[in-house]
């Protein structure tokens, strides 16, 4: 059984690892064009994987109860995200559609997008990303149901391996009324249908 090493990795160690990869790929990290690459890549990784420093649930704790009795579906469509495949570290680029049926409170819509980003900015597989978003919303807001649909392209498939361009993967996670009530699920799917960018 492997043990996770919690010892912090320094900036210098990260940059040294990147120089090693540059050498392994066949280039010279000391040449002019690559001199600053290790620093730039480390900075990019800090941005791409900033989700590890965020608790997505925190975004959902500020809610609003004065909604004049509104209890119908809330849907946020086409939340663009960028993630990275945990198997090849290649980009996953797509859109998430998130819906929920509030019980007695709603959350600011930007918070739903932030939850998507917080999970996307980690090493991921799309199935796990979809489930994490749905379960986070369900656990914190405790709505009557949650639906999440993600459509994304995976560069590990388009730029290597089978080299299949124009292929997208669709995953969904339905909880509560979205899973148990066919009419609720159909309403959600109708609201997001045709919303994917062309």
Buried (B, 14 or more C-beta within 10 A) or exposed (E): EEEEEEEEEEEEEBBEBBBEEBEEEEEEBEEEEBEEBBEEBBEEBEEBBEBEEBEBBEBBEEBEEEEEEEEEBBBBBEBEBEBBBBEBEBBBBBBBBBBBBBEEBBBEEEBBBBBBBBBBBBBBBBEBBBBBBBBBBBEBBEBBBBBBBBBBBBBBBBEEEEEEEEEBBEBBBBBBBBBEBEEBBEBBBEBBEEEBEE
